[in-house]
Amino acid sequence: MVKRFFEDLVEGEALKCLPFQMKKEQILAFARSFDPQPFHVDETQASHSIFGGLTASSLHTLSACTRSVVC
């Protein structure tokens, strides 16, 4: 992978993230530690949310995307 620095970024450029599959246990562990919203940590409450079930935290998905771009 080619190293890129802040100065190399182009405004409006889309970064392509590699596919990443999160396991339920990973989603729960991250959410319990960093983003304990009901739709991230409680299956019953999550089933009544707009998502219809457990959902990974946006911070978790951003971290996964960052990892796929940086390393």
C-alpha positions as CSV (number, residue, x, y, z in Angstrom):
1,M,0.0,0.0,0.0
2,V,1.2,3.5,-0.9
3,K,1.7,5.8,2.1
4,R,-0.5,8.9,1.9
5,F,-0.4,12.0,3.9
6,F,-2.9,14.7,4.6
7,E,-1.4,16.9,1.9
8,D,-2.1,14.0,-0.6
9,L,-5.9,14.1,-0.1
10,V,-8.0,15.7,-2.7
11,E,-11.2,17.5,-1.8
12,G,-14.2,15.5,-2.7
13,E,-12.2,12.3,-3.3
14,A,-14.0,9.1,-2.3
15,L,-12.0,6.7,-0.2
16,K,-12.8,3.0,-0.9
17,C,-13.0,0.9,2.2
18,L,-12.4,-2.8,2.0
19,P,-15.3,-5.0,3.0
20,F,-15.4,-5.8,6.7
21,Q,-17.7,-8.2,8.5
22,M,-18.4,-7.5,12.2
23,K,-19.5,-10.3,14.4
24,K,-22.3,-9.7,16.9
25,E,-19.9,-10.2,19.8
26,Q,-17.6,-7.4,18.4
27,I,-20.5,-5.1,17.9
28,L,-21.7,-5.6,21.5
29,A,-18.3,-5.3,23.1
30,F,-17.5,-2.0,21.3
31,A,-21.0,-0.6,22.0
32,R,-20.9,-1.6,25.7
33,S,-17.5,0.1,26.1
34,F,-17.9,3.2,23.9
35,D,-21.5,3.8,22.7
36,P,-24.1,2.0,24.9
37,Q,-27.2,3.2,23.1
38,P,-30.1,0.7,23.4
39,F,-30.1,-0.2,19.7
40,H,-26.4,-1.1,20.0
41,V,-26.6,-3.2,23.2
42,D,-30.2,-4.5,23.8
43,E,-31.7,-6.9,21.2
44,T,-35.2,-6.4,22.4
45,Q,-35.1,-2.6,22.4
46,A,-33.2,-2.7,19.1
47,S,-36.0,-4.8,17.5
48,H,-38.3,-1.8,18.0
49,S,-35.9,0.8,16.6
50,I,-35.9,2.2,13.1
51,F,-33.2,-0.4,12.3
52,G,-35.2,-3.4,13.4
53,G,-32.3,-5.0,15.3
54,L,-28.9,-4.5,16.7
55,T,-26.8,-2.0,14.8
56,A,-23.1,-1.3,15.0
57,S,-22.1,2.1,16.3
58,S,-21.2,4.6,13.6
59,L,-17.9,5.1,15.5
60,H,-17.3,1.3,15.2
61,T,-17.9,1.3,11.4
62,L,-15.8,4.5,11.0
63,S,-13.0,2.8,12.9
64,A,-13.2,-0.3,10.6
65,C,-13.2,1.8,7.5
66,T,-10.2,3.8,8.8
67,R,-8.3,0.6,9.5
68,S,-9.0,-0.7,6.0
69,V,-7.7,2.6,4.4
70,V,-4.7,3.2,6.7
71,C,-3.3,-0.3,7.0
